[in-house]
Amino acid sequence: MTTEETSQFVRLRVELVVEVENVEAVTGAALRRIADDPDMPGDERVHAESAVTEDTAEALAYLIDPFDLVGEVPGVELAQASWSSEAIDYDPDSPEWGLDEDDDGEDDEEVGRG
């Protein structure tokens, strides 16, 4: 087989820090996405609505979709994805804060969507 005929799996790691400037807008958009999902069972919908209302990071996780990142890339099919979100203490001027480090030094538990 040539290189062109074999699949190549690539792990793509992306870490973003975003500043939420309008909590109500994020929460509202997440609630609309949940309401518009025809495949979500009723009990899951109630739980999701509660989660996004109580936690902005959770609301943001409902709005970010890894499938959207690669969906338009030619020759690429998403094989697996997981993502998580959490509120952090962020100081861009701090020398102790880095993209490759957790701000509390502990490993985070990943909560997947999708």
Steps between C-alpha positions, in 0.01 A plus 500: 500500500618849428482783750201638311307174553553466876311687768697722731361586838616831645429625851434872477510679833347845527476698820311826509447754773202720430361794691124488536385858474127427500390207716134541403581481128701179547238341723218601266679359195565172684135475606391559138736228376360257756141593412572456128650150540226261386699192606550596865277301737282701737678400822838582346361833377391597853844411638679689220285812547573498872874452443538784248290735714715438807846490337624726219785261422244223449295728274809571293569127469156456341584765240849384401503202265824332386317368195470861381879541516573229245169457318606711202861376482543298179623143544441494876238307695464546875554160662456595867467814707474603861509843653442669828464847641561650840523841658861590579693773670681658207767766516668540162779700661588232755824312425353198680215456253572295190296318237655164588425525872187474711458807715465285814764243403256209496373302207153602384224250445376522142128513436421412140219630286382374169 
